[in-house]
Amino acid sequence: MTPPGSRSAQSETAGAITYRVAESESESDRSAVIRGEFTSDTVFEVVVSEDGFGIRPTRLDATIHKVFPDDEPEDDETSENGRRFVALDGDDVCGYVDTEYEPWNRRLVIADIEVAGAYRGRGIGRALMDHAIDRARERGAGHVWLEVTNVNAPAIRAYQRMGFTFCGLDTSLYSGTESEGEIALYMSLFLAPAGE
C-alpha cells in the first residue's frame, strides 16, 4: 500500500483502474448508476444491557441480499467541502466515494462509497477510502466518520480491516423507510496529527 500522504489526490493508476477526483457532472452522473447492494450471512446485533449496549456479529440462518433504495434527495449543488473520488476502468466509472468535510469538528464524513458488482474484491473500495483519508489529512481532520446499516456485514468487516471502530448507533434512523428494523451503526477512524 502507498504510504498515506504520498498519493496524488488528482490521479493514481493501479493496474487498469485509475483513481481521481470526479472532474465533471457527467462523471458524477455515470457513477450514480452503480447500484448499492450487498449479500451477507451475518448481522451485527445490538445487545442492550442495564450498563449500556454491545455489538456482536451473529450468523444468519439464510443469506440476505439487499439493494439500497434510490431515496437520496436530488441535490444539484455541490458543497465547497464536498468531494467525489472516482475509480475508472478506461472511461467507465466502476466505483466512487463521496466525502464531506465538516470544519466545526474537523470531521471528514464518508457520505457514500460504492463499487460496481463486477469490480468488488479487487481493492478498489480500499483505494477509494485511502483517497478519502488522504483528503481528511490534507484538510486537517481529526477523524473520518461513516454510517453503515447493521446488516451490511461485508462493509463493516472491510471498515474494521481499515482501522475503523464502532463509535455509536441509532435505532431510529431508518424508521419509516425501506430499511425499517435495521440499526444505523457509526464508525470512526481517528487520525494521528501530522508528523506523528
N, C-alpha and C positions, 0 to 999 in steps of 0.2 A: 504494500500500500504506500502511496505517496505520503511523505510526512505532511501533517497539517500546515497550512500556510504557504506551502511551496507550489501549490497548484494554481494555475491561472483561472480566475473566475470567468474569463471570457470564453475560453475554449480548451478542451482537452480531448484527446483521442485515446481510446483503449480498444485495440483491435479495430473492428469496423464501426464501433459506436463512438459518436462524437458528443461531447457534453459542453453546453454553453448556456448563457443567458438567452432566453427567448427574445428574438430580435424584432418580431412583428406581430401584429394582431392575427395575421393569417397563421402563423406558427402556433399561437395560443389556441386558435380555433381548431387546428389539426390535433393538438394534444387533448382537446376536450372530448374527442371521440373514443379515447381509451376508456373502456368500461371498468369501473371499480367493482371487483368481485374477488372472492376467495373461497377456498374449501378448507374445512377444519374438522378434526376429530376430537378437539379439546375446547373447553370453555374455561375461562378464568373466573371462578366463582368468588363472590364476595361473601365472606363468613362474618357474621356480626356476633360480637360477644359483649358482655357488660363492660369490658375495658376498651372497646373500640371495634375495629374490624381487621380482617386479614384477607388476603387474596391468594387463592390456591388453584393450580391447574387441575381440572377434572376431566377425565376421558369420557367422551360421549358414546352412547350405545350405537348411534348411527351418525355417519359423517354428514355435515351440513354444507350446503353450497349457498353462498349469499351474493346477490348482486345489489350493489348500493343504488337506491333510487336517485334519479336526477332531480333532486329537490333543492339544489343550491340556487339562491336568487341570482338573477342576471345582473351583473354589475359591470357596466362599461368603463367605469372609472378605475384607473389603477392608482393605488396609493403610492405616494413617493417612498414609503417604507416597504412596499411590496416588491417582490421579485420572483419570477418563474425561471427555473433552470430546466432545460430540456435535454433529453437523450435522443440522438438522431442516428438512424441506420440509413445512411445516404440522405435522402430528403424526407424519410418517414420518421415522424415522432413516435418513439417507442416507449417513452417514459417522461415524467416531469415531476418536479417538486415545487410547490408554491410556498413562499416564505413571507412573513410579515414581521418587521422589526418594531417592537414596542419600546420606545425610548424611556418612558417613565419608570419602568422597572428593569430595563436593559435585558429584555427577553426577546429571543427570536422564536416565533411561532411557526411550526410546520403546519400550514393550513390544509395541505393535501399533498399526498405523494402517491403516484400510480405508475405501474409498469405494465405494459401490454402483455397479455397471457403468454404468447409465444416467446417472450423475452425474459420471463421470470426464471430465477435460479442462475443467472449469469453475472450477478454482482452489480447490476445496473441500479437497483434501489440503493445499495450501499454507496455507490459512486455519486448518485444524486444527493444523498444525505451528506456525504463528505463536502460537496459544494455548498450545501446549506450551512454546515458547521463552519466552513471557511468564511462564509458571509457573516455569520454570527461573530466570529473573531474580529473580522475587519470592522464591524460596527461597534465593537467593544462590549458585546453581550456577555452577561454573566452565566447565562444558561440557554439551552434550547428546550422547547416545551411542545408537547403534542397531546392530542386526544385520540383514543382508539376504543372501539367497542370491545367489550369483554369476550365476545365470541370470535374475534379475529386473532386466534392463537398464532397463526403463522407470522403476522405482523408484530405481535407482542414479542415473540421469541427473537425475531430479527432485531427489534429495537433493543432488547436486552443484550444481544450479542454486540451491539454498537455502543453499549455502555449506559443506556437509558435505564432509569429505575422508576418505580411507581411513586407518585407524589400526591395522589388524591383520586377522588371518584365522585360521580354524580349519578344518583339513582333515578333522577327525574328528567335528565337532559333529553331523552328520546321519547318521553311521554307524548302521546298523540301523533306519533309518526309511524312509518312502516317498521321502525326498529323498536317499537314498544316492547318492554320487558327486558331489553338489554341494558347494560350498565356502562356508562362512559368512564373509562379509566384514563387518568392523566399521568404522563411520564415526562421526566426531565433528564437532561444531561447537563451537569454543571461543568463549566469551562474554567480551566486554570487561567489566572491573569497572564497577560503577555509576559514572556521571559521566564516563566516557570516550567 
